Amino acid sequence: MRRRAGTWWIGWILGGLLLSIGVATLVGRTVERRAQAEAFAKIDSDARLRQGLLTSEIARFRLLPLALADDRDVIAAVRGDAAARLTLNAKLAALARSTSASVIYVVGRDGVAIAASNAGEPDSFVGSSYAFRRYYRDAVRTGAGTQFALGTVSHRPGLYLSRRTPEGGVVVVKLEFDRIEREWRAAGGITFVTDAAGVILISSEPRWRFATTRSIAPAVAAAVRADSGAATLKMPPFAMLGDSLRLNGQRRTLQHAVNPPGEEGWQVHLAMPLPPTIGDTVRTSALAAAALTLALVGAVWGLWQRSRRRAMRTVELEAAVAERTQELRAEIEERIAAEARAAELRDGLRQANRLAALGQITASVAHETAQPVAAIRNYVAAARQLLTRGDTGAVDDNLGAIARLTDRIGLVTAELRGFARKGSGTIGPIRLAEVIDGARLILKERLSTVGFDVPPIPNDLMVIAGRVRLEQVLVNLLQNAVEALAGTPDPRIAIELHAEPQTISLIVADNGPGIDPCVAERIFTPFVTSRANGLGLGLVIAQDIMTDMGGTLRLLPAERGARFEVTLRRVP
């Protein structure tokens, strides 16, 4: 009976061990498949994020040629203005530095570069012909062009974005991808971008550039070489094996993920090594259990002493499986959170693009109407006080001033609608005294805080201008002067009048701290301002208004404070 009982317990122990081996193997395979699926999902997610980085970088630079196409210096340079070309060289150099563009240049009607951000350097583009480039021909024919190619001077690959100007020239921006390639390299794996023909253009492995990823027809290869400027196309650096690829000369395989083609027809690929899964650990444990089982068969009587140790190992194995499963769940949750952050970032980028389109119009409306509305608010407050005192005559004067200001706002919005239709507005003879009185009316309250000197203006002194727009220029200059005088002892603003037979000059001067020399040389550049709450658009808009009216606006040297000169054509 004792022998039968021992045999019975041995059978149960052996059966239990074999069952645990089978369960461990099944669990290992299940966990391994789940871990592999999650690893594949992470690689796909990383590939999408890296494509998003590339797309946002290209989108940021695509706005540059569009914005420069209507720049007045670009238009003047294409027309042949030598002074404008010198000014344009400096402007393009500053833009290239601030945007990190490789180079920005303007090509004339004959295909020869007339201005560039690298003008004056040994490898300057100025004077070189680019009529043979596809991006130039496409821009001339359709208005815009895109081409990835080696530079004819730098011999560095990059994406060329072009835009035709109203005068028939072409603005070109070259974007190089060294920074993105470094970021991809630091993020791990191998990232590369292929064109529609399967040729690698951008890669975290620089030696892969202009290598093919599949067999292509000789005619297609010749077209790619001619368009990109590459002397030869390299052989594929890897072999494709379904959803993975094997690097040449290596035994290891990498998991491969590829995104759908983007706007340029490019596809972003990501090759990553798969992390080790816990299925290997489980299978090793199962094999160890099988070996233990064979040993136990030869040492039946030792099972009773070793049962506790086997039970403890089983518990540890289950704990390891549970711990790893928990880690996998945490990784999944972290990945979901990362994808949510990426989606939020993409929404922010789309919102920024929408706001960029509305920004300039909103800024213009704010600059045009802010001062009249503020003046109306002050007149209403004063009228209420006058009503309490019964001074109806003064109230009537205030209401008349309010009516004039509302008429002025109506004229401003009419001017803005005309500007939206690219109309120039009405320009003709106007009385200079009325314009100065209108500006003083708008800024009445603010000018009361400073000393304000205005010379006598003859009532018959006439200039060629638009009344509302000239008032806007004067209001902008006076308001800037008032804000600059904050905290200045004995603040004063003076208007100086200089009449010539053909022109009239008005100088707005103050005794404030003056303009920072670093800002003064770029004072008429958009978004350049020395005030913390300034937009940097007021002086730009004012200078454009004066140019449209045939006058000028410039900053004069001053020993103290700031001096701005407005020059107008005089009516004989």
Secondary structure as UniProt FT lines:
FT   HELIX           2..68
FT   TURN            69..70
FT   HELIX           72..79
FT   HELIX           82..99
FT   STRAND          103..107
FT   TURN            109..110
FT   STRAND          112..116
FT   TURN            117..120
FT   TURN            122..123
FT   TURN            126..127
FT   TURN            131..132
FT   HELIX           134..142
FT   STRAND          144..150
FT   TURN            152..154
FT   STRAND          157..164
FT   TURN            166..167
FT   STRAND          170..175
FT   HELIX           178..187
FT   STRAND          190..194
FT   TURN            196..197
FT   STRAND          199..203
FT   HELIX           206..208
FT   TURN            209..210
FT   STRAND          211..212
FT   HELIX           218..228
FT   STRAND          238..241
FT   TURN            242..243
FT   STRAND          244..247
FT   TURN            248..249
FT   STRAND          253..258
FT   TURN            263..264
FT   STRAND          267..272
FT   HELIX           278..298
FT   HELIX           300..302
FT   HELIX           303..389
FT   HELIX           392..420
FT   TURN            421..422
FT   STRAND          428..431
FT   HELIX           432..442
FT   HELIX           444..447
FT   TURN            448..449
FT   STRAND          451..453
FT   TURN            459..460
FT   STRAND          462..465
FT   HELIX           467..484
FT   TURN            485..487
FT   STRAND          492..499
FT   STRAND          503..510
FT   HELIX           517..520
FT   TURN            521..524
FT   TURN            526..527
FT   TURN            532..533
FT   HELIX           538..548
FT   TURN            549..550
FT   STRAND          552..556
FT   STRAND          563..570
//
